[in-house]
Amino acid sequence: MLLKQIPNRILLRRYTTVIGIETSCDDTSVGIVTDGHKIIAESKYNQFLMHKNLGHARQKGKLTSWPGGVIPNLARRLHHDNLIHAVSDCIEKNGNTWKNIDALALTIKPGLEPCLWEGIKFSVLLLQKHKIPFIPIHHMEAHALTSRLFDKEIQFPFITLLISGGHCLIALVEDYDKFYKLGDSIDISPG
């Protein structure tokens, strides 16, 4: 199983409005969704150019070009700087307030550890301040379930191919909380 089962009390409770925070790699993303699958606010701070520019600076004087990729400590620092803005952007859109938020969902794994910890530290502060429930999110399981938001004909069980950085895998999805890894990448991310 990819992730230990989330307690049924969390899965069975229906939250009306949830703020989600994602910091598993190089983009700081925040969204507010309703139980009707409606996105009512979203904010994304992309780090691509920062990594590209720093990568080029590191290559100066060499004949090689920037190989691409994420610089983990830079990504962590940018999450630290961007989280307050991304969350504030979402809360301020469409008249949202913290009083309207029923729970906070956060990516807890897999991902770049320094980036995940920035999201965790920031979320702990929000949870303490606003006294709302916490919903831990497995990054790859969320990708698998997202397909059902856009195609109502996808029924359980189904097989999914997930291509996401270094966490590429094929999984059998039996239910919202039952995922079985059938295979995964053996070295680095494709491409």
C-alpha positions as CSV (number, residue, x, y, z in Angstrom):
1,M,0.0,0.0,0.0
2,L,1.3,3.5,-0.8
3,L,0.1,5.2,2.3
4,K,-1.3,3.9,5.5
5,Q,-5.0,4.2,5.6
6,I,-6.4,7.6,6.6
7,P,-8.7,7.2,9.6
8,N,-12.3,6.8,8.6
9,R,-13.4,9.7,10.8
10,I,-11.5,12.0,8.4
11,L,-12.6,10.3,5.2
12,L,-16.3,9.9,6.2
13,R,-16.7,13.5,7.4
14,R,-17.9,15.8,4.7
15,Y,-16.3,19.2,4.7
16,T,-18.0,22.0,2.9
17,T,-15.0,24.2,2.1
18,V,-11.4,23.1,2.2
19,I,-8.2,25.0,1.6
20,G,-5.4,22.9,0.1
21,I,-1.7,23.6,0.2
22,E,0.9,21.9,-2.1
23,T,4.6,22.3,-1.7
24,S,6.0,18.9,-2.8
25,C,8.4,20.3,-5.3
26,D,9.0,23.7,-6.9
27,D,5.5,25.3,-7.2
28,T,3.7,26.8,-4.2
29,S,0.1,26.1,-4.9
30,V,-3.0,26.9,-2.8
31,G,-6.6,26.3,-3.6
32,I,-10.0,26.5,-2.0
33,V,-12.6,23.9,-3.1
34,T,-16.2,23.1,-2.1
35,D,-17.7,19.8,-1.6
36,G,-19.4,20.2,-5.0
37,H,-15.9,20.0,-6.5
38,K,-16.0,23.7,-7.3
39,I,-12.7,25.6,-7.2
40,I,-13.6,28.9,-5.6
41,A,-10.0,30.3,-5.4
42,E,-6.5,29.3,-6.4
43,S,-3.1,30.7,-6.4
44,K,0.2,29.4,-7.7
45,Y,3.7,30.7,-7.4
46,N,5.9,29.1,-10.1
47,Q,9.7,28.8,-9.5
48,F,10.8,27.7,-12.9
49,L,12.7,30.8,-13.9
50,M,14.4,31.1,-10.5
51,H,15.8,27.5,-10.9
52,K,16.7,28.1,-14.5
53,N,18.5,31.4,-13.8
54,L,20.5,29.9,-10.9
55,G,21.2,26.8,-13.0
56,H,22.6,29.0,-15.8
57,A,24.7,31.0,-13.3
58,R,26.2,27.8,-11.9
59,Q,27.2,26.7,-15.5
60,K,28.9,30.0,-16.4
61,G,32.3,29.4,-18.0
62,K,31.4,25.9,-18.9
63,L,30.4,24.6,-22.3
64,T,27.5,22.6,-20.9
65,S,24.0,24.0,-20.7
66,W,21.8,24.0,-17.7
67,P,20.6,20.4,-17.3
68,G,17.3,21.4,-15.8
69,G,15.8,20.3,-12.5
70,V,15.0,21.8,-9.2
71,I,17.5,23.1,-6.7
72,P,16.1,21.8,-3.4
73,N,17.3,24.6,-1.1
74,L,16.2,27.3,-3.5
75,A,12.8,25.6,-3.7
76,R,12.5,25.4,0.1
77,R,13.4,29.1,0.5
78,L,10.9,30.2,-2.2
79,H,8.1,28.1,-0.6
80,H,9.0,29.9,2.7
81,D,8.7,33.3,1.0
82,N,5.6,32.5,-1.2
83,L,3.3,30.6,1.2
84,I,1.9,33.6,3.0
85,H,1.2,35.3,-0.3
86,A,-0.4,32.3,-1.9
87,V,-2.7,31.6,1.1
88,S,-3.6,35.3,1.4
89,D,-4.4,35.5,-2.3
90,C,-6.9,32.6,-1.9
91,I,-8.5,33.9,1.2
92,E,-8.9,37.4,-0.3
93,K,-10.6,36.1,-3.5
94,N,-14.3,35.9,-3.8
95,G,-15.0,37.2,-0.3
96,N,-13.4,34.1,1.4
97,T,-12.6,34.3,5.1
98,W,-11.1,31.8,7.5
99,K,-14.6,31.5,9.0
100,N,-15.7,29.8,5.7
101,I,-12.9,27.2,5.8
102,D,-13.8,23.8,7.3
103,A,-10.5,22.0,7.0
104,L,-6.9,22.3,5.7
105,A,-5.5,19.7,3.3
106,L,-1.8,19.5,2.9
107,T,0.6,17.4,0.8
108,I,2.7,15.4,3.2
109,K,4.5,13.0,0.9
110,P,6.1,12.1,-1.5
111,G,8.2,15.0,-2.6
112,L,11.4,17.0,-1.9
113,E,11.7,16.8,1.9
114,P,12.8,20.4,2.5
115,C,9.8,21.7,0.4
116,L,7.4,19.4,2.2
117,W,8.6,20.7,5.6
118,E,8.0,24.3,4.6
119,G,4.4,23.4,3.8
120,I,4.1,21.5,7.1
121,K,5.5,24.2,9.3
122,F,3.3,26.9,7.7
123,S,0.2,24.7,7.9
124,V,0.8,23.9,11.6
125,L,0.7,27.6,12.3
126,L,-2.6,28.0,10.3
127,L,-4.1,25.0,12.1
128,Q,-3.2,26.3,15.5
129,K,-4.5,29.8,14.7
130,H,-7.8,28.8,13.1
131,K,-8.6,25.5,14.9
132,I,-9.7,23.6,11.9
133,P,-9.2,19.9,11.1
134,F,-6.2,18.7,9.2
135,I,-6.4,16.3,6.1
136,P,-3.1,14.7,5.1
137,I,-2.7,14.3,1.4
138,H,-0.5,11.8,-0.4
139,H,0.7,13.6,-3.5
140,M,0.5,10.6,-5.9
141,E,-2.9,9.4,-4.5
142,A,-4.3,12.8,-5.1
143,H,-3.1,12.7,-8.7
144,A,-4.8,9.4,-9.2
145,L,-8.1,10.6,-7.8
146,T,-8.1,13.9,-9.7
147,S,-9.1,12.0,-12.9
148,R,-12.5,11.2,-11.3
149,L,-13.2,14.9,-10.8
150,F,-13.1,15.4,-14.6
151,D,-14.5,12.1,-15.8
152,K,-17.5,10.9,-13.8
153,E,-17.5,7.6,-15.7
154,I,-14.2,6.4,-14.1
155,Q,-15.3,3.9,-11.4
156,F,-13.4,2.0,-8.8
157,P,-11.4,-0.1,-9.2
158,F,-9.2,1.4,-11.9
159,I,-5.5,1.3,-12.9
160,T,-3.6,4.5,-13.2
161,L,-0.2,5.5,-14.7
162,L,1.2,8.5,-12.8
163,I,4.2,10.4,-14.2
164,S,5.3,13.0,-11.7
165,G,9.0,13.8,-11.3
166,G,10.9,11.0,-9.5
167,H,7.7,9.4,-8.3
168,C,6.4,7.6,-11.4
169,L,4.3,4.5,-10.9
170,I,1.5,2.3,-11.9
171,A,-1.2,1.6,-9.3
172,L,-4.4,-0.1,-8.8
173,V,-6.9,2.2,-7.1
174,E,-9.7,0.2,-5.4
175,D,-11.3,3.1,-3.4
176,Y,-10.6,6.6,-2.1
177,D,-8.3,5.1,0.6
178,K,-7.0,1.9,-1.1
179,F,-4.1,2.1,-3.4
180,Y,-1.7,-0.6,-4.4
181,K,1.5,0.0,-6.2
182,L,2.0,-2.4,-9.1
183,G,5.4,-0.9,-10.3
184,D,7.5,2.2,-10.3
185,S,10.4,3.9,-11.9
186,I,13.8,2.3,-11.1
187,D,16.1,5.3,-11.2
188,I,15.2,8.9,-12.0
189,S,12.3,10.7,-13.5
190,P,11.6,10.2,-17.3
191,G,12.4,12.9,-19.7
